[in-house]
Amino acid sequence: SSGINAEWLLRPGNKLRQQVIATATVYFKRFYILNSFKSIDPFLMVPTCIFLASKVEECGAIPIPRLISVCSSLIKSKFSYATSGDFLYRPQHLLDCEFYLLEMMDCSLIVYLPYRPLTLYCESLGPEVLNTAWHIVNDSLRSDVLLTYPPHLIALSALHIASVLHNNDNATSWFSDITVSMEKITEVSQQIMELYDLWRRFDEKKEIPSIFMRMPRPRMSHSGSLAGSRSSTPCQMR
């Protein structure tokens, strides 16, 4: 899912809060842990997750027409090399998908993220370490660590990596004073570093087209509804 997640809607001018993007990414990952990409088109699930996250994080619901416009533009610009398709969905499809997403997540919408503990921990390590650690946490959204480890542990792991990168003199004594297991911190740090290693080796222009070809796409009826959909799963694909 590294090529298809909520983060690709974060572009200059869109001005989404990072907390909204992170929450939407967790929703997206939670859904597809339990469901196949064949169940709902990820291109529909992405804006649906962002729309729901913007409400849960109390940022004000993002207008659905704007989401649709951004999705359509991004598919034509960012993924033009991989697909010739348009963004087929309309506002009602996102609203239907939102109810399906809520049902599949059992309305468990609160997501605890690493950003708050990160800022609390970083008072002794300086703004330079905080800035790098913040970016590391953002990058970690492309992995599964947010689904498998508590937020404070991800924050500490990001600080650990950032401190090493900046050769921070206070880091050794600071980490020796905390009560969290360094073994656990190292474990999460290793997973994040494996993400960067994969990232370096991942050829998007080569891999994404084949991924898109394996993803079933919806068929639209003349009325604008999804052909073959059922009332219980209104955005299900064929």
C-alpha positions, 0 to 999 in steps of 0.5 A, a space after each residue: 500500500 506504499 503507493 496508495 494511501 492517504 499520504 498521496 493527498 498531501 500536496 502543496 495547497 491542500 493544507 491538510 493537518 498531518 494528524 488527519 493524514 495519519 488518522 486516515 492512513 490508519 483507517 485505510 490500513 485497518 480496513 485492508 487488514 480485514 478486507 481484500 483490495 477486491 472488496 472496495 477500490 482503494 481509490 474510493 477508500 482513500 478519500 473516504 478515510 480522509 473525509 472521515 478523519 477530518 471529522 473525527 480530528 475536528 478539523 472541519 469536514 473536507 468538502 467532498 467535491 474538493 476531495 473528488 477534484 483532488 483525486 481526479 487531478 492526482 490520478 491524471 498527474 501522479 499516476 498517469 504513467 500507470 493508469 489511463 482511468 478517471 476517478 469514477 466516483 461521485 459524492 454519494 459513493 463516498 458517503 456510502 463507503 463511509 458507512 461501510 468503513 464505519 461498520 467494518 471498524 465497529 465505529 472505533 474511530 479514536 487513533 492515538 498517534 506518536 506526535 504528542 509523546 514525541 513533542 513531550 519527550 523531545 524537550 531535552 534533545 533539541 529542535 533539530 532532533 525533533 524536526 528529524 524525528 517528526 519526519 521519521 514518524 511521518 515516514 513510518 505511516 508507510 509501514 505497519 508499526 502504527 498497527 503493532 506498537 504503542 504510539 510512545 514507543 514509535 515516538 521514542 524509536 524515531 527519536 533514537 534514529 534522529 539522535 544517531 543521525 545528529 550525533 546528539 551528545 545528550 541522547 545516550 544519558 537521556 535514553 539510559 534514564 527512561 524506563 522503556 525497554 531499549 530492546 523494544 525501541 531498537 525493535 521498532 527502529 529496525 522496522 523503520 530502517 527496513 522501511 527506508 531500505 525497501 523505499 530505496 530499492 522500490 522502483 515506483 514507475 516499474 512496480 505501480 503499473 503491475 499493481 494497478 493491473 491486478 486491482 479490479 476496477 468498478 463498472 459504472 451504470 448509465 445512472 452513475 451507480 456502481 454496477 453489480 453493487 449490493 445494498 449492504 455493500 454499496 461500493 463493492 466492486 465486481 
